[in-house]
Amino acid sequence: MDIEAALRFVTENHHGVLATRRRDGATQMSPIACAVDGDTIVISSRETAMKVKHLLREPYAALCVLDDGFYGAWAQIEGPTEIVHLPEAMDGLIAYYRQISGEHPDWDDYRSAMERERRVLIRIRPTRAGPSVSG
């Protein structure tokens, strides 16, 4: 699977597990929902989440995205990350929501929730994707 195919897969499959590195080098994993913005994977998180703290220190992540059948198709994507904080993140958070869930019934309420929860947008620029073989 190449990067373009992985991005197409994420456009239709939004559940995954994000892997980051703890300070001691151990892996930390988090279940997430993800979307695509151009050639970038986007994930919403709280500014205070450990995954965000890890990515601020070491801006690289691996992501395994699964279809809803769990044992079906999947994609692994790796690459450098960027954390976008509010207020700059708001338009991206809205686009993220729309791609995963459609239109929100009250965008003002959504914006307030993003501010109250101190949401950030994690951006992953894929440099590696797979699987490329099956066994």
MDTraj code that builds the backbone (N, CA, C; nanometers):
import mdtraj as md
import numpy as np

residues = "MET ASP ILE GLU ALA ALA LEU ARG PHE VAL THR GLU ASN HIS HIS GLY VAL LEU ALA THR ARG ARG ARG ASP GLY ALA THR GLN MET SER PRO ILE ALA CYS ALA VAL ASP GLY ASP THR ILE VAL ILE SER SER ARG GLU THR ALA MET LYS VAL LYS HIS LEU LEU ARG GLU PRO TYR ALA ALA LEU CYS VAL LEU ASP ASP GLY PHE TYR GLY ALA TRP ALA GLN ILE GLU GLY PRO THR GLU ILE VAL HIS LEU PRO GLU ALA MET ASP GLY LEU ILE ALA TYR TYR ARG GLN ILE SER GLY GLU HIS PRO ASP TRP ASP ASP TYR ARG SER ALA MET GLU ARG GLU ARG ARG VAL LEU ILE ARG ILE ARG PRO THR ARG ALA GLY PRO SER VAL SER GLY".split()
xyz = np.array([
    [0.0857, -0.1174, 0.0000],
    [0.0000, 0.0000, 0.0000],
    [0.0902, 0.1236, 0.0000],
    [0.0639, 0.2135, -0.0915],
    [0.1412, 0.3376, -0.0928],
    [0.0676, 0.4449, -0.0120],
    [0.1293, 0.5598, 0.0036],
    [0.0720, 0.6667, 0.0861],
    [-0.0618, 0.7142, 0.0316],
    [-0.0726, 0.7283, -0.0996],
    [-0.1985, 0.7733, -0.1598],
    [-0.3123, 0.6749, -0.1293],
    [-0.2863, 0.5454, -0.1391],
    [-0.3875, 0.4437, -0.1078],
    [-0.4234, 0.4479, 0.0407],
    [-0.3236, 0.4700, 0.1264],
    [-0.3501, 0.4792, 0.2702],
    [-0.4391, 0.5985, 0.3010],
    [-0.4141, 0.7118, 0.2377],
    [-0.4990, 0.8299, 0.2592],
    [-0.6415, 0.8042, 0.2123],
    [-0.6573, 0.7364, 0.0983],
    [-0.7928, 0.7010, 0.0521],
    [-0.8615, 0.6108, 0.1541],
    [-0.7869, 0.5156, 0.2116],
    [-0.8432, 0.4249, 0.3116],
    [-0.8923, 0.5034, 0.4329],
    [-0.8139, 0.5991, 0.4807],
    [-0.8513, 0.6782, 0.5988],
    [-0.9719, 0.7667, 0.5691],
    [-0.9885, 0.8089, 0.4460],
    [-1.1050, 0.8899, 0.4091],
    [-1.2351, 0.8163, 0.4381],
    [-1.2312, 0.6825, 0.4301],
    [-1.3527, 0.6031, 0.4520],
    [-1.3518, 0.5231, 0.5819],
    [-1.2404, 0.5195, 0.6523],
    [-1.2266, 0.4431, 0.7761],
    [-1.1598, 0.5326, 0.8794],
    [-1.2301, 0.5602, 0.9872],
    [-1.1852, 0.6647, 1.0790],
    [-1.1373, 0.6148, 1.2154],
    [-1.1412, 0.4848, 1.2406],
    [-1.1008, 0.4340, 1.3721],
    [-0.9601, 0.3789, 1.3672],
    [-0.8821, 0.4153, 1.4668],
    [-0.7451, 0.3669, 1.4672],
    [-0.6814, 0.3718, 1.6040],
    [-0.5545, 0.3337, 1.6061],
    [-0.4732, 0.3383, 1.7266],
    [-0.3474, 0.4178, 1.6919],
    [-0.3229, 0.5229, 1.7690],
    [-0.2079, 0.6101, 1.7497],
    [-0.0976, 0.5675, 1.8457],
    [0.0237, 0.5520, 1.7941],
    [0.1388, 0.5165, 1.8773],
    [0.2360, 0.6342, 1.8820],
    [0.2721, 0.6736, 2.0046],
    [0.3719, 0.7781, 2.0274],
    [0.4771, 0.7208, 2.1210],
    [0.5815, 0.7985, 2.1468],
    [0.6892, 0.7533, 2.2360],
    [0.6872, 0.8291, 2.3678],
    [0.6915, 0.7526, 2.4754],
    [0.7078, 0.8122, 2.6078],
    [0.8511, 0.8626, 2.6231],
    [0.8724, 0.9418, 2.7247],
    [1.0063, 0.9967, 2.7505],
    [1.1118, 0.8865, 2.7638],
    [1.0728, 0.7704, 2.8223],
    [1.1696, 0.6618, 2.8411],
    [1.1861, 0.5743, 2.7175],
    [1.1200, 0.6110, 2.6065],
    [1.1307, 0.5359, 2.4819],
    [1.0242, 0.4303, 2.4621],
    [0.9470, 0.4005, 2.5658],
    [0.8399, 0.3012, 2.5537],
    [0.7267, 0.3561, 2.4666],
    [0.6498, 0.2666, 2.4102],
    [0.5382, 0.3052, 2.3244],
    [0.4152, 0.3375, 2.4078],
    [0.3457, 0.4430, 2.3711],
    [0.2153, 0.4773, 2.4301],
    [0.1153, 0.4714, 2.3167],
    [0.0020, 0.4031, 2.3369],
    [-0.0995, 0.3909, 2.2328],
    [-0.2329, 0.4462, 2.2808],
    [-0.3055, 0.5065, 2.1864],
    [-0.4353, 0.5662, 2.2169],
    [-0.5344, 0.5345, 2.1056],
    [-0.6564, 0.4906, 2.1405],
    [-0.7592, 0.4781, 2.0376],
    [-0.7998, 0.6184, 1.9934],
    [-0.8149, 0.6372, 1.8626],
    [-0.8465, 0.7706, 1.8102],
    [-0.9454, 0.7591, 1.6939],
    [-0.9996, 0.8732, 1.6548],
    [-1.0720, 0.8868, 1.5279],
    [-0.9879, 0.9796, 1.4418],
    [-0.9798, 0.9500, 1.3119],
    [-0.8945, 1.0299, 1.2241],
    [-0.9668, 1.0621, 1.0941],
    [-0.9161, 1.1648, 1.0283],
    [-0.9709, 1.2098, 0.9012],
    [-0.8533, 1.2517, 0.8137],
    [-0.8836, 1.2958, 0.6921],
    [-0.7808, 1.3381, 0.5972],
    [-0.8041, 1.4831, 0.5603],
    [-0.6938, 1.5584, 0.5581],
    [-0.6957, 1.6970, 0.5106],
    [-0.5862, 1.7087, 0.4060],
    [-0.6231, 1.6970, 0.2793],
    [-0.5248, 1.7000, 0.1712],
    [-0.4345, 1.5787, 0.1774],
    [-0.3050, 1.6008, 0.2048],
    [-0.2104, 1.4901, 0.2132],
    [-0.1684, 1.4632, 0.3578],
    [-0.2569, 1.4991, 0.4517],
    [-0.2269, 1.4889, 0.5942],
    [-0.3392, 1.4162, 0.6678],
    [-0.3026, 1.3348, 0.7654],
    [-0.3994, 1.2726, 0.8557],
    [-0.4205, 1.3701, 0.9716],
    [-0.5466, 1.3889, 1.0129],
    [-0.5761, 1.4781, 1.1243],
    [-0.6514, 1.4036, 1.2334],
    [-0.6187, 1.4409, 1.3578],
    [-0.6775, 1.3801, 1.4775],
    [-0.7063, 1.4927, 1.5758],
    [-0.8220, 1.4895, 1.6374],
    [-0.8545, 1.5855, 1.7427],
    [-0.8137, 1.5260, 1.8772],
    [-0.7555, 1.6106, 1.9630],
    [-0.7192, 1.5662, 2.0972],
    [-0.7269, 1.6843, 2.1921],
    [-0.7112, 1.6553, 2.3201],
    [-0.7046, 1.7619, 2.4209],
    [-0.5596, 1.8046, 2.4391],
    [-0.5384, 1.9305, 2.4610],
    [-0.4047, 1.9846, 2.4820],
    [-0.3323, 1.9142, 2.5962],
    [-0.4082, 1.8661, 2.6950],
    [-0.3501, 1.8041, 2.8140],
    [-0.3253, 1.6534, 2.8002],
    [-0.3643, 1.5938, 2.6884],
    [-0.3493, 1.4485, 2.6701],
    [-0.2017, 1.4091, 2.6614],
    [-0.1695, 1.2931, 2.7116],
    [-0.0317, 1.2449, 2.7090],
    [0.0202, 1.2330, 2.5658],
    [-0.0634, 1.1893, 2.4723],
    [-0.0164, 1.1762, 2.3342],
    [0.0303, 1.3105, 2.2794],
    [-0.0380, 1.4177, 2.3186],
    [0.0013, 1.5516, 2.2736],
    [0.1338, 1.5905, 2.3374],
    [0.1483, 1.5653, 2.4656],
    [0.2754, 1.5952, 2.5336],
    [0.3905, 1.5187, 2.4688],
    [0.3674, 1.3903, 2.4366],
    [0.4712, 1.3100, 2.3717],
    [0.5061, 1.3660, 2.2342],
    [0.4058, 1.4055, 2.1580],
    [0.4303, 1.4560, 2.0228],
    [0.4957, 1.5937, 2.0235],
    [0.4699, 1.6731, 2.1253],
    [0.5391, 1.8013, 2.1353],
    [0.6879, 1.7791, 2.1599],
    [0.7211, 1.6738, 2.2348],
    [0.8608, 1.6423, 2.2638],
    [0.9272, 1.5711, 2.1462],
    [0.8570, 1.4735, 2.0892],
    [0.9099, 1.3945, 1.9770],
    [0.8040, 1.3890, 1.8680],
    [0.8096, 1.4788, 1.7703],
    [0.7020, 1.4944, 1.6715],
    [0.7023, 1.3889, 1.5604],
    [0.6767, 1.2644, 1.5974],
    [0.6683, 1.1538, 1.5020],
    [0.5710, 1.0518, 1.5598],
    [0.4850, 0.9948, 1.4742],
    [0.3856, 0.8987, 1.5222],
    [0.3633, 0.7886, 1.4196],
    [0.3117, 0.6764, 1.4692],
    [0.2628, 0.5674, 1.3855],
    [0.1145, 0.5505, 1.4152],
    [0.0397, 0.5182, 1.3130],
    [-0.1056, 0.5079, 1.3243],
    [-0.1508, 0.3819, 1.2523],
    [-0.2310, 0.3005, 1.3201],
    [-0.2931, 0.1843, 1.2566],
    [-0.4419, 0.2141, 1.2456],
    [-0.4919, 0.2234, 1.1232],
    [-0.6333, 0.2535, 1.0980],
    [-0.7011, 0.1242, 1.0550],
    [-0.8161, 0.0953, 1.1178],
    [-0.8880, -0.0295, 1.0959],
    [-1.0247, -0.0023, 1.0355],
    [-1.0729, -0.0973, 0.9544],
    [-1.2119, -0.0832, 0.9107],
    [-1.3036, -0.1277, 1.0246],
    [-1.4323, -0.1032, 1.0115],
    [-1.5245, -0.1334, 1.1203],
    [-1.5376, -0.2830, 1.1475],
    [-1.4946, -0.3670, 1.0549],
    [-1.4988, -0.5111, 1.0757],
    [-1.3840, -0.5612, 1.1613],
    [-1.2902, -0.4760, 1.1943],
    [-1.1718, -0.5031, 1.2754],
    [-1.0765, -0.6023, 1.2094],
    [-1.1221, -0.7174, 1.1677],
    [-1.0337, -0.8164, 1.1057],
    [-1.0289, -0.8030, 0.9545],
    [-1.0753, -0.6915, 0.9020],
    [-1.0731, -0.6677, 0.7582],
    [-0.9501, -0.5886, 0.7173],
    [-0.9707, -0.4999, 0.6241],
    [-0.8609, -0.4173, 0.5726],
    [-0.8103, -0.3220, 0.6813],
    [-0.6842, -0.2813, 0.6687],
    [-0.6240, -0.1884, 0.7633],
    [-0.5079, -0.1179, 0.6945],
    [-0.4626, -0.0107, 0.7557],
    [-0.3476, 0.0630, 0.7028],
    [-0.2613, 0.1104, 0.8183],
    [-0.1305, 0.0982, 0.8001],
    [-0.0363, 0.1574, 0.8948],
    [0.0265, 0.2778, 0.8267],
    [0.0280, 0.3890, 0.8985],
    [0.0810, 0.5135, 0.8447],
    [0.1768, 0.5713, 0.9479],
    [0.2914, 0.6184, 0.9023],
    [0.3894, 0.6794, 0.9919],
    [0.4346, 0.8126, 0.9334],
    [0.4736, 0.9037, 1.0219],
    [0.5296, 1.0276, 0.9728],
    [0.5453, 1.1328, 1.0800],
    [0.6074, 1.2437, 1.0421],
    [0.6251, 1.3553, 1.1349],
    [0.4908, 1.4205, 1.1670],
    [0.4839, 1.4796, 1.2847],
    [0.3588, 1.5394, 1.3314],
    [0.3752, 1.6881, 1.3599],
    [0.2615, 1.7533, 1.3640],
    [0.2533, 1.8938, 1.4029],
    [0.1301, 1.9072, 1.4914],
    [0.1386, 1.9867, 1.5958],
    [0.0245, 2.0147, 1.6826],
    [-0.0216, 2.1570, 1.6524],
    [-0.1496, 2.1713, 1.6171],
    [-0.2073, 2.3032, 1.5908],
    [-0.3001, 2.3361, 1.7073],
    [-0.2723, 2.4450, 1.7746],
    [-0.3482, 2.4879, 1.8916],
    [-0.4564, 2.5879, 1.8512],
    [-0.5543, 2.6035, 1.9396],
    [-0.6563, 2.7070, 1.9204],
    [-0.5921, 2.8433, 1.9391],
    [-0.6360, 2.9449, 1.8715],
    [-0.7533, 2.9494, 1.7842],
    [-0.7271, 2.9002, 1.6417],
    [-0.5985, 2.8818, 1.6033],
    [-0.5667, 2.8413, 1.4666],
    [-0.6278, 2.7069, 1.4289],
    [-0.6508, 2.6198, 1.5250],
    [-0.7013, 2.4850, 1.4973],
    [-0.8507, 2.4801, 1.4667],
    [-0.9262, 2.5855, 1.4968],
    [-1.0728, 2.5763, 1.4902],
    [-1.1254, 2.5346, 1.3535],
    [-1.0809, 2.5974, 1.2447],
    [-1.1311, 2.5602, 1.1120],
    [-1.0995, 2.4139, 1.0814],
    [-0.9805, 2.3682, 1.1204],
    [-0.9437, 2.2290, 1.0996],
    [-1.0269, 2.1331, 1.1827],
    [-1.0590, 2.1720, 1.3057],
    [-1.1450, 2.0879, 1.3904],
    [-1.2856, 2.0763, 1.3323],
    [-1.3348, 2.1838, 1.2744],
    [-1.4667, 2.1802, 1.2102],
    [-1.4627, 2.0883, 1.0884],
    [-1.3598, 2.1007, 1.0048],
    [-1.3473, 2.0150, 0.8866],
    [-1.3334, 1.8683, 0.9276],
    [-1.2584, 1.8433, 1.0338],
    [-1.2409, 1.7085, 1.0884],
    [-1.3771, 1.6498, 1.1271],
    [-1.4561, 1.7255, 1.2030],
    [-1.5885, 1.6789, 1.2458],
    [-1.6759, 1.6482, 1.1246],
    [-1.6771, 1.7397, 1.0283],
    [-1.7619, 1.7208, 0.9097],
    [-1.7257, 1.5933, 0.8349],
    [-1.5959, 1.5644, 0.8217],
    [-1.5556, 1.4457, 0.7473],
    [-1.5979, 1.3176, 0.8187],
    [-1.5921, 1.3179, 0.9504],
    [-1.6243, 1.1961, 1.0255],
    [-1.7741, 1.1833, 1.0520],
    [-1.8400, 1.2957, 1.0885],
    [-1.9780, 1.2885, 1.1367],
    [-2.0799, 1.3676, 1.0566],
    [-2.0378, 1.4481, 0.9607],
    [-2.1321, 1.5303, 0.8854],
    [-2.1521, 1.6648, 0.9529],
    [-2.2661, 1.7239, 0.9313],
    [-2.2959, 1.8563, 0.9875],
    [-2.3325, 1.8464, 1.1352],
    [-2.2837, 1.9399, 1.2121],
    [-2.3166, 1.9474, 1.3538],
    [-2.4477, 2.0239, 1.3698],
    [-2.5350, 1.9861, 1.4635],
    [-2.6628, 2.0570, 1.4795],
    [-2.6473, 2.1992, 1.5349],
    [-2.5327, 2.2283, 1.6010],
    [-2.5127, 2.3610, 1.6596],
    [-2.3634, 2.3933, 1.6597],
    [-2.3169, 2.4605, 1.5539],
    [-2.1744, 2.4887, 1.5401],
    [-2.1221, 2.5813, 1.6497],
    [-2.2051, 2.6712, 1.6990],
    [-2.1608, 2.7569, 1.8099],
    [-2.1315, 2.6726, 1.9340],
    [-2.2171, 2.5749, 1.9612],
    [-2.1953, 2.4844, 2.0741],
    [-2.0678, 2.4017, 2.0525],
    [-2.0462, 2.3560, 1.9298],
    [-1.9252, 2.2793, 1.8977],
    [-1.8006, 2.3642, 1.9225],
    [-1.8003, 2.4872, 1.8739],
    [-1.6855, 2.5758, 1.8937],
    [-1.6594, 2.5994, 2.0429],
    [-1.7665, 2.6201, 2.1187],
    [-1.7516, 2.6390, 2.2633],
    [-1.6925, 2.5157, 2.3297],
    [-1.7377, 2.3990, 2.2872],
    [-1.6851, 2.2738, 2.3434],
    [-1.5368, 2.2581, 2.3102],
    [-1.4966, 2.2925, 2.1890],
    [-1.3555, 2.2818, 2.1509],
    [-1.2682, 2.3726, 2.2387],
    [-1.3177, 2.4911, 2.2680],
    [-1.2437, 2.5845, 2.3539],
    [-1.2418, 2.5365, 2.4992],
    [-1.3570, 2.4916, 2.5469],
    [-1.3682, 2.4444, 2.6854],
    [-1.2777, 2.3229, 2.7093],
    [-1.2717, 2.2327, 2.6101],
    [-1.1919, 2.1105, 2.6214],
    [-1.0456, 2.1312, 2.5828],
    [-1.0124, 2.2548, 2.5416],
    [-0.8750, 2.2878, 2.5001],
    [-0.8262, 2.1908, 2.3922],
    [-0.9063, 2.1801, 2.2858],
    [-0.8761, 2.0877, 2.1767],
    [-0.7624, 2.1383, 2.0902],
    [-0.6873, 2.0440, 2.0376],
    [-0.5822, 2.0703, 1.9402],
    [-0.6056, 1.9776, 1.8217],
    [-0.5410, 2.0095, 1.7128],
    [-0.5451, 1.9244, 1.5947],
    [-0.4058, 1.8655, 1.5754],
    [-0.3973, 1.7327, 1.5778],
    [-0.2726, 1.6634, 1.5486],
    [-0.2707, 1.6388, 1.3984],
    [-0.1640, 1.6796, 1.3336],
    [-0.1472, 1.6597, 1.1894],
    [-0.0299, 1.5649, 1.1668],
    [-0.0551, 1.4558, 1.0937],
    [0.0504, 1.3598, 1.0593],
    [0.0718, 1.3657, 0.9088],
    [0.1939, 1.3950, 0.8677],
    [0.2282, 1.3941, 0.7254],
    [0.2919, 1.2586, 0.6938],
    [0.2183, 1.1697, 0.6253],
    [0.2676, 1.0342, 0.6028],
    [0.3968, 1.0303, 0.5203],
    [0.4931, 0.9540, 0.5698],
    [0.6163, 0.9280, 0.4954],
    [0.6324, 0.7785, 0.4683],
    [0.5502, 0.6983, 0.5340],
    [0.5535, 0.5530, 0.5155],
    [0.4117, 0.4997, 0.5344],
    [0.3744, 0.4009, 0.4522],
    [0.2419, 0.3403, 0.4644],
    [0.2516, 0.1922, 0.4308],
    [0.1601, 0.1157, 0.4844],
    [0.1582, -0.0269, 0.4578],
    [0.0225, -0.0827, 0.4973],
    [-0.0029, -0.2086, 0.4886],
    [0.0954, -0.3130, 0.4589],
    [0.1267, -0.3196, 0.3090],
    [0.2445, -0.3689, 0.2788],
    [0.2816, -0.3864, 0.1396],
    [0.2922, -0.5344, 0.1025],
    [0.2850, -0.6209, 0.2023],
    [0.2843, -0.7661, 0.1792],
    [0.1839, -0.8282, 0.2746],
    [0.1365, -0.9469, 0.2429],
    [0.0500, -1.0199, 0.3358],
    [0.1123, -1.1551, 0.3608],
    [0.0818, -1.2114, 0.4750],
    [0.1453, -1.3382, 0.5086],
    [0.0484, -1.4399, 0.5540],
])
top = md.Topology()
chain = top.add_chain()
for i, resn in enumerate(residues, 1):
    res = top.add_residue(resn, chain, resSeq=i)
    for name in ("N", "CA", "C"):
        top.add_atom(name, md.element.get_by_symbol(name[0]), res)
traj = md.Trajectory(xyz[None], top)
